[in-house]
Amino acid sequence: MGFKLTRCVLTLGVHLSFGHGIHYCIGAALAKLEVRLALEELAQHYPSLHLEPGQIITPAPNFMLRAYQEMVLVIDESPTQQSTKSI
């Protein structure tokens, strides 16, 4: 099963990315906020950003982290000029 952007909201907190219980990461909220803001900025500046068609996304051999060996993204056009702030 791959990543689903539209996955059920009820299952969002069922992973162990930031630990669990007493070992829960103290910076988890900040990390989630930073990722959300970065993805929102990318989507705003590059609305045509998408995965390269036909690529095979292979998991990296790592028992502790979920990672991929390579994931190619394609931008079909130049950044939008809607925002003047830098990323």
Residue, then its C-alpha position, 0 to 999 in steps of 0.5 A: m500500500g502506498f501513500k494516499l493523500t486522501r487517507c482517512v483522518l482517523t488513521l493519521g495518528v496511528h503511526l510511530s514516526f515520532g515515537h509513542g507515549i513517554h518517548y514521543c518526540i518533543g519537536a513533532a508539532l514543529a516538524k509537522l508544521e514545517v513540512r506542511l508549510a514547505l509542501e504548501e509553498l511548493a504547491q503554490h509556486y509549482p502548480s504543475l509539480h507531479l511524479e514522473p510518469g511510469q517510474i517505479i518507486t522502490p523502498a530503500p532497505n532500512f528497517m527503521l525508517r520508511a524511505y525510497q531510493e529515488m522519487v523523481l518529481v517533474i515541473d512542467e513550467s516556471p514558478t508562478q509569480q503570485s508571491t514575492k517571498s522567498i522559500 
